[in-house]
Structure formats: structure tokens, C-alpha cells
Amino acid sequence: MLAAYARDVNPDDPFSALSVGEIDPPAVPADWTRIELAAATINHHDLWSLAGVGLSAEQCPMILGTDAVGTTADGEEVVVYPIIADATLPDETLDPKRSLLSELHPGTLAESVAVPARNLLPKPRGWSAAQAACLPTAYLTAWRMLTARGRLAEGGAVLVQGTGGGVATAAIVLAKALGARVYATGRTEERRAKAAEIGAEAVEPGARLPERVDVVIDSVAGETVAHSIKSLKPGGRLVICGATAGHAPVIDLRHVFFKQLEIVGSTMGTRDELAELIAFCENQEVEPVIDSVHTLADAETALRRLDSGDAFGKVVVLRS
């Protein structure tokens, strides 16, 4: 079958470790099932895997990809929950020993994908496969950050740092649908204009906001953390899911304790939260932000598009 996979890992030249070509279909363990891919999306996790972050040469070849929408043998259109967890744990639990597809088990950038049967959820009604494929990683991450971790109340205010990435654009769209006032930073005028088009009041990085916010959604970290803390109202929450700009920020802890702020970590979400997200998107007619659409045969172009830093929204891969 056709797949995009890490043939090896290379920290210095990740794309030299990429192959897009024929590979044997994955085995289907007991209590797992196979789906035929309709659409997947690209995440930074895929780029990190090629660079050897979380994936070793001994695990290769490894099919990349965490997100998938596909069709079961019965013809049902499904969304794949991408976390492989202890099957004895309840669906509302995030397994601390979890892994993602493409870490220990073959991923989703392939014509055929094997997953635990319990990881399949119905595709949102009326959605294309490309739209639904945006949900399992970026939109689920943003959903958990806003709700379970950020505890955003209706009518609250949110700052999204570093607009343009999958989680950031998802956070803007979902926060607006939750009834929040949304501010977003963007490093260029073009990105700020696009953020405004999807419902945010866009500002330059580090700029003072018209008001202090209840929740900051930050996948950037680095120097943005100080701005995030200054932008919170007393009792507010900074929710962090990544550190693309640096993992060791310098912050003034006086703001944290005097304003009684919370700094909260978050990553991915539970199966129940993905089900909640799908229902919410159906009811609120949410439309995911898609940057570009590619075919599986052209997966390298899709990966390079994300790697360029120019993408705004999700980079989607269709089976054909």
C-alpha cells in the first residue's frame, strides 16, 4: 500500500529520512480494526518524528500521521481517536502512559490504517473528510485547553498566542463558538489579517490588549510567556501545550502570585472529549480552518508546507 513513512531518522536533515511509497499494510492486533483512509492531516509531530524526536532508528520504518478519517469494512465513515491507551481505563481518562499513532504503532498517512476498535467515532454529519480530519489532534488539543484545562466561561475573554498554527487557529474558531471574545497575536500583518477573518481581534506580539483576559492559549512559549502572564486578569489561567519558541522562559513570578494566576499544562484530550468536540462542532456548525489540501502521493509537499512556517490552519492529505 502507499504510505508516507520514516525510513530512518535524521536530526540534521529530517526530510532525508522520509519515504513516500509502497509498504506492507500494518498488522491488525486483537480488538483492533482496519479502516480505508479518506483523509489525514499533517502535524509537527510528523516532522519531529523524522528528526528522531520520540522515534528511534530501531523503530523504523514507521508510518507517519496521527489524524485520520476513513471508512470501515461496513461502510461507516469514522474519525480516529489517535491515542493508544490502556484499554481497561475509562474513556474519560487520559492514560499517563499513552502513546500516539506513529510512535509505537503505524500511523495514518497510509491507504490503510489499523486502530483499536474503541478508537473509532462517527464522522460529523455534513462534514467532508478533509474537515473532519482536522479534529483528532489540533482541535482536540485546543478544545481541552479551552474547556477542561482553561475552564473558559461563556462570555469570557481569550488570548491566543502565535496565530496560524493548527492549535492556534482551532482555539480561535472554538473560542468564538463558545461565546468568548478572542484576541490573537500574529507575527506578520498578513497572519493578523487572517486571524481577524476567522473572528479574532488581532494584535502584534507583545502588544497591550484592550482588556485583560480569562484564559491564554499558548503553544509558543519562549518570550511569549511573559506577555501571556501580563495579559491575564486576576485569577486567570495560562494554558500551555507546546514550546516551539523555547521551553525555558524568563518570567516575573510576582505577577503570578499577586494576581493568583494558574499556569496549566495540557496535551491532546480524552476519547470522551473528542466525542464532545464532534457533537459541539455539529451543533455550532464550526468550520475548521484548512490551509491546503494534498494527495497522499504528494505527502512530502504537505510536510514541507507545514515545515515552512507559512501555513495558516491545517495541512490536509487526501487518499487520492
Residue, then its C-alpha position, 0 to 999 in steps of 0.5 A: m500500500l502507499a504510505a508516507y513513512a520514516r525510513d530512518v531518522n535524521p536530526d540534521d536533515p529530517f526530510s532525508a529520512l522520509s519515504v513516500g511509497e509502497i509498504d506492507p499494510p500494518a498488522v491488525p492486533a486483537d480488538w483492533t480494526r482496519i479502516e480505508l483512509a479518506a483523509a489525514t492531516i499533517n502535524h509537527h509531530d510528523l516532522w519531529s518524528l523524522a528528526g528522531v524526536g520520540l522515534s528511534a532508528e530501531q523503530c523504523p520504518m514507521i508510518l507517519g500521521t496521527d489524524a485520520v478519517g476513513t471508512t470501515a469494512d461496513g461502510e461507516e465513515v469514522v474519525v480516529y481517536p489517535i491515542i493508544a491507551d490502556a484499554t481497561l481505563p475509562d474513556e474519560t481518562l487520559d492514560p499517563k502512559r499513552s502513546l500516539l499513532s506513529e510512535l509505537h504503532p503505524g500511523t495514518l498517512a497510509e491507504s490503510v490504517a489499523v486502530p483499536a476498535r474503541n478508537l473509532l467515532p462517527k464522522p460529523r454529519g455534513w462534514s467532508a473528510a478533509q474537515a473532519a480530519c482536522l479534529p483528532t489532534a489540533y482541535l482536540t488539543a485546543w478544545r481541552m485547553l479551552t474547556a477542561r484545562g482553561r475552564l473558559a466561561e461563556g462570555g469570557a475573554v481569550l488570548v491566543q498566542g502565535t496565530g496560524g498554527g493548527v492549535a492556534t487557529a482551532a482555539i480561535v474558531l472554538a473560542k468564538a463558538l463558545g461565546a468568548r471574545v478572542y484576541a490573537t497575536g500574529r507575527t506578520e500583518e498578513r497572519r493578523a489579517k487572517a486571524a481577524e477573518i476567522g473572528a479574532e481581534a488581532v494584535e502584534p506580539g507583545a502588544r497591550l490588549p484592550e482588556r485583560v483576559d480569562v484564559v491564554i492559549d499558548s503553544v509558543a512559549g519562549e518570550t511569549v510567556a511573559h506577555s501571556i502572564k501580563s495579559l491575564k486578569p486576576g485569577g486567570r489561567l495560562v494554558i500551555c501545550g507546546a514550546t516551539a519558541g523555547h521551553a525555558p522562559v524568563i518570567d516575573l513570578r510576582h505577577v503570578f502570585f499577586k494576581q493568583l494566576e494558574i499556569v496549566g499544562s495540557t496535551m491532546g484530550t480524552r476519547d470522551e472529549l473528542a466525542e464532545l468536540i464532534a457533537f459541539c462542532e455539529n451543533q455550532e456548525v464550526e468550520p475548521v480552518i484548512d490551509s491546503v489540501h494534498t494527495l497522499a502521493d504528494a505527502e512530502t509537499a504537505l510536510r514541507r508546507l507545514d515545515s515552512g512556517d507559512a501555513f495558516g490552519k491545517v495541512v490536509v492529505l487526501r487518499s487520492 
